[in-house]
Amino acid sequence: MNENFLVQFIMNSLPPRYGPFQINYNTIKDKWNVTKLQSLLIQEEARLKKQGNHLVNLVGKLRVKKKPEKKNQRGNKGSLKFNESSAKIHKEQKKDVCHFCKKIGHYKKDCLKRKIWFEKKGKSSAFVKC
């Protein structure tokens, strides 16, 4: 195998951190043989180790975050106080929900979709209990 080809193959297979070393080889006029390349690569490796470009992969435990506590109306942590006025409004809105079509504002006995459904079935809504 040709020695120039072998030197060029080794230079092309070097990792990216040897980029300045490759540039230096390409800029000089005389070409190196395999033994000269070996000695220069050893020197370059020592220089890179001194430089301190080391990669370290750190593996650690993930900490699971606790859910933040809800604050009550005064901004203090703790349980929320029960607000009676909001409960009444919520209860009134809940009462006005149709159990047939699930829409707010009317009851099942007054639901037009239910009446149409019973008429398609051939039953009169007057005889059906709610």
RAJOSUL-V307100 format. One record per backbone hydrogen bond with DSSP energy under -1.0 kcal/mol. CO is the residue of the C=O (numbers start at 1). NH is the residue of the N-H. E is the energy in kcal/mol with one decimal. If there is no record, write none. Layout:
CO;NH;E  CO;NH;E
This chain:
2;6;-1.8  3;7;-2.2  4;8;-2.3  5;9;-2.4  6;10;-2.2  7;11;-2.3  8;12;-2.1  9;13;-1.2  15;18;-2.0  16;19;-1.7  18;22;-2.1  19;23;-2.3  20;24;-2.2  21;25;-2.0  22;26;-2.1  23;27;-1.5  24;28;-1.2  33;37;-2.4  34;38;-2.2  35;39;-2.1  36;40;-2.3  37;41;-2.4  38;42;-1.8  39;43;-1.8  40;44;-2.4  41;45;-2.4  42;46;-1.9  43;47;-2.2  44;48;-2.4  45;49;-2.0  46;50;-2.0  47;51;-2.0  48;52;-1.2  48;53;-1.0  52;54;-1.6  70;78;-1.2  72;75;-1.9  76;72;-2.6  83;87;-1.4  84;88;-2.0  85;89;-1.8  86;90;-2.3  87;91;-2.3  88;92;-2.5  89;93;-2.2  90;94;-2.0  91;95;-1.7  92;96;-1.2  94;97;-1.0  96;105;-3.0  98;102;-1.2  103;98;-2.8  108;111;-1.2  111;115;-1.7  112;116;-2.4  113;117;-2.0  114;118;-2.4  115;119;-2.1  116;120;-2.1  117;121;-1.6  118;123;-2.4
